[in-house]
Amino acid sequence: MTYLGWIIAQARTPAWLEMSRGERLRVLGALGLVLTLGGLLILFAWWGARFTRRYMRRSPRHEASSSVSRFLKEAAAAPPEDDPAPPAN
């Protein structure tokens, strides 16, 4: 039998009953904090997955409707302003 098993076997009352009221409140508070943080972690992971799915589902047509991409397309189609016109023959 291990040392920990021997200690557990020697215990006459549960550890919960041997704790004072302050210790019990600290244990319950820590347990509540762990559960709350775990729930928030799950909620944040769900939100990140949802955001990623919505981002990956966007169509190229949706991107073309944005003002930034429209500006970039017009700028690429227009000739540069500082280049001189080609000489006429």
N, C-alpha and C positions, 0 to 999 in steps of 0.2 A: 504494500500500500504506500502511496506517495505521501509526502509531508502534507500537501494540501488536503488529500483525502482523509488523513488522520485528524487534521484540524476540523474539517467538516463533520467527521464522525463524533468528535468530542463536544460539538455545540449542542446545548440542551434546548435553547429557544431560538426561534428564527431571528436573524440579524435585524429585521424590520422592527420587531418588538423591543429589542434592546436599545434602539436609537432614541435619542431625545426628540422632543417636538421640533426643535430647530434643525436637527440633522434630517429628520423626515421631510421637512419643508424644502431643504436644500436639494435632497435627492429627487423629490417630485418636480421641483423647479428645473433641475438639470434635465430630467426626462422630458418635461414639456418643451424645453428649449431644443433638445435634439429632435423631437417630433416636428416642431414648427420649422426648424431649418431644413429638415428632410423634405417636408411638404413644399417649402419654397423652392428647393432645388429641383424637385419634380416639376413644379409649375414653370420654372424658368426653362427647363429642358423642353417641355411641351411647347412653350411659346417660341423658343428658338427653332424648333422643328417646323412649326406652323409658318413662321416667317420665311424659312428657307424654302418650304414647299411653294408658298405663294410667289416668292422671287423666281424660282425655277420655272414656274408655269407661265410667266409673262410671255406674251407673243411678241414677235418682232414688230408687228403692226402697232402694238401699244407703245413701243419705244419710238417709232417714227412719228408719233403724234406729239411727242414732247417738244417743247420749244428749243431746248438745247440741241437735240439731234437735227431739228429742222434748220437751225442756224448753221450747224456744221456742214450740212448737205449743201446749203446755198453758198457757203464760203468756199467749198471745194469746187463747185460748179463755176463760180465766177473767176475770170482771169485775174491774175495779180495786178494791182494798180501801179506798182513801181516799174514794171517791165515796159520798155518802149514798144510801140507797135512795130510789127515787121515791115521792112521797106517794101513799097509797092513797085512792081516791075513793069 
